[in-house]
Amino acid sequence: MELGPKDLAKDACVLVRRDDRSKETVPLAQVVAVAQAKLEAMQSALFQKARDFRDAHTFEVGSLEELKARADDGFLVAQWCNSPACETRIKDETGGVTSRNRPFDLKQTPGRCVVCGEPSPGAMVWSKAY
């Protein structure tokens, strides 16, 4: 919030959003309500931007070779047998890709581990840590 002598004479201030740099002159009597609304709008916009980015950089892979090829592309969803040895092999052969999580909303269907081919209870999200 910027507040200069001219604004005080007008009983107003200028609000500037940090995410899109838009400016708005607001009467001082309304500044709290307008600032709260702008903060909520910013939070919503930033959250949607992050979600869109995540979705655009998440890929399903079906083999260790594909996992290696896409290691730097973002989040990779692959079947895993839960074996520490398979996780170590993925990390070693991909330059640092490790298991991240198994989201609640990720449909879990049994399959075959992308490393050893043994039965897998479901998919895991994999990624490099940066």
Residue pairs with C-beta under 8 A, 6 or more apart in sequence:
1 13
1 14
1 15
1 16
1 31
1 35
2 13
2 14
2 16
3 13
3 14
7 13
7 14
7 25
10 25
11 27
11 28
11 29
12 25
12 26
12 27
12 28
13 25
13 26
13 28
13 31
14 23
14 24
14 25
14 26
15 23
15 24
15 26
15 31
15 34
15 35
15 38
16 22
16 23
17 23
17 38
17 42
18 42
19 42
19 45
19 46
20 45
24 34
24 38
26 34
26 35
54 74
54 75
56 74
57 73
57 74
57 75
58 74
58 75
58 76
58 77
58 125
59 70
59 73
59 74
59 75
59 76
59 77
60 76
60 77
60 78
60 123
61 67
61 70
61 76
61 77
61 78
61 114
62 78
62 79
62 114
63 114
64 89
64 90
64 93
64 114
64 115
66 114
67 76
67 78
67 90
67 94
67 97
67 114
67 126
68 93
68 94
70 76
71 94
71 95
71 96
71 97
71 128
72 128
74 127
75 100
75 125
75 126
75 127
76 97
76 125
76 126
76 127
77 106
77 123
77 124
77 125
77 126
78 114
78 123
78 124
78 126
79 111
79 112
79 113
79 114
79 120
79 122
79 123
79 124
80 86
80 87
80 99
80 113
80 114
80 115
80 120
80 123
80 124
81 113
81 115
81 116
81 118
81 119
81 120
81 121
82 120
82 121
83 113
83 115
83 116
83 118
85 116
86 113
86 115
86 116
87 98
87 99
89 115
90 97
90 98
90 114
90 115
90 126
91 97
91 98
94 128
95 128
96 128
96 129
97 126
97 127
97 128
98 126
98 127
98 128
98 129
99 124
99 125
99 126
100 124
100 125
100 126
100 127
101 124
101 125
102 108
102 122
102 123
102 124
102 125
103 125
106 122
106 123
106 125
107 123
108 121
108 122
108 123
109 122
109 123
110 119
110 120
110 121
110 122
111 119
111 120
111 122
111 123
112 118
112 119
112 120
113 119
113 120
